[in-house]
Amino acid sequence: MSDFVGVSEILKSSRRLLVTSHESPDGDALGSMLGLGLSLEPEGKEVEYYNASGVPPHLDFLPYRGRVKSVLNEIPGSFDATIILDCTDIGRVGEEFLTELETGRMGRTVIIDHHSTRVPSADMHVLFPCAAATGIIVFSLIKYLELEITSDIATSLYTAIVSDTGSFSYENTGPEALRVAAELIERGASPSYISEAIYQREPISKIKLLGLALPTIELSEGGDVASITVDGTMFERTSSGRADTEGFVNIPRSIKGVKVAVLFREVSSSDNEGKWKISLRSKGEVNVAAVAEKLGGGGHERAAGCSIRGSIEHAKENLFDLLREELGWKV
């Protein structure tokens, strides 16, 4: 609990707060944002919610998601403090945030995350590497502050925990995650509603896109690595978008014997040079965050991402060279 002393003092002394998280948010990022912010508002705090990528379709059921703004310029004024959730590095919030940070309007910055960081980037870091999700840390912080957990807050935090434990199927699922989830259910979270909202509302465009992507699955490094690729022509043929690739990386991850799964997703580039967004997932033996950081990205040990410019062949060569090193293979 001593880790909460500093952040609680900042929260109590701040009147106006910005709550944010990393770009391309998952359920843990947005659920933690909304859960924390909604708990502070009854205490007279003015809370603004920001994410550079906005709210993805599969999370549009979250309470008060309409309050999440994707453009900082649409939020007037300055803040006493900014709370950055589920984010190991302040740079992952996005370029607009970094620009505004330099003006001083963001106030004191606090990172709250369930993974450690090698390079401190905020004024304060509240890190609990043993927690299965940032949502669990937020839950504990709310309890420490003796704030009420409403059904809306419970729904947000349960979504956070479900997302980062793979519906309680990943090996980070432990007694704490289950105990917190049980209390959130008691306080109004509905497991069936949240599960259906996240996993059973796929648009037809996503299913068609998956149909084109499945034949691209490749096994590399003796079966240790599996990848799936989505290029620009696939998006065009299916009238789909970036959000439709949510969860694709888990398909190669499910293959027997695979240690690392990779999603290569082509994105547009202003200079017409090829650019690939890369999502990495590990089953635990490989620290994919260490690989992503070498390519200018970041993330967690088992879930990370980065970008590589050039052809798909160039992207694979660069990434697989680093994965071989991490796997202990000779390059």
C-alpha positions, 0 to 999 in steps of 0.5 A: 500500500505504500506505493499508493501514498504518493499517487493518492496525495496527487489525486487528492490535491488535484482538482482537474485530471486527465486520464489516458492510456496507450494508443490502440487501446485494449480492454485493460487500457480503457477499462482502467481509464474509465474505472479510475476516472468514474471513481474520482468524479463523485469526490468533486474532481473534474476528469477528462478522458483521452485516447489518441485512437479513440474507442475501438468497436469491440469496446463500445459497450463500456459505460461513458465511452462517449466521453473518451476524446481522441483529440487533445485540442478538443479538451480546453484548459490545463490539468493539475495531473495526468494519470497514464494507465496500462502504459510502460512509457509515456511516449506510447500515449501518442505524438499529440500528447507529447507535443502538449506535454511540452507546453506544461498543460498536462501537470504532474504525470503518473504512470500506473501499470502492471509491468516494470519499465526500464526507463522512467518517463513520468514524474511518478511510477506506480508499478505492480509487475505481479498484477495480472492487469492494470485494472487490478491495480486501479481496483486496489487504489480505489479501495485504498482511497475508500471510494465507491465502486458502482456497477459502471466502475465494476463493469469497466474494471472487470472488462480490464481483467478479462481482457488481459487474462484472456478470459481467465485462460492465460497463465497470469490468472491467479487467485488475486485476479479471481478474487477481484473479479468475484467482488466486481461481479458482486458490485454489478459487473455481468460476466455474460454481458461483457463476454458477449459484448467483447467476443460475439459481435464481430462485423462481417467485414472482420470475418471476410478479412480473416478469411483472406489472412488465414492462408498467410499463416507461416511457421518459422524458426523450427515452429517456435514462431508463427505469423499472420499477415494483413496487407492493404489489398485485403482491407480494400477487398473486404471494406475493413479497417485496422480495428478489424484485425483485433485478436488476429494475433491470437490465431497463430498463438494458438498453434501447438508448440508456438512460443511467439505469435506475430501479426504483420499489418500494413499501414499507409505511409505519407511518403508511400514507403511501405510500413508495417505495424507489428503485434507480438504475443508470447506464451511466456518463454520469450520477452517480446517487449525486449524485441519490440524495444529494439525496433523502437516499440514497446509493451509488456513481456508477453504483449508488445508492438512496434513498426518497421518501414519497408517491404514485408520481406524486410520487416520479417528479416529484421524481426526474425533476426531479433527473435532468434537472438531472444530464442537463443538461436544463432543468427 
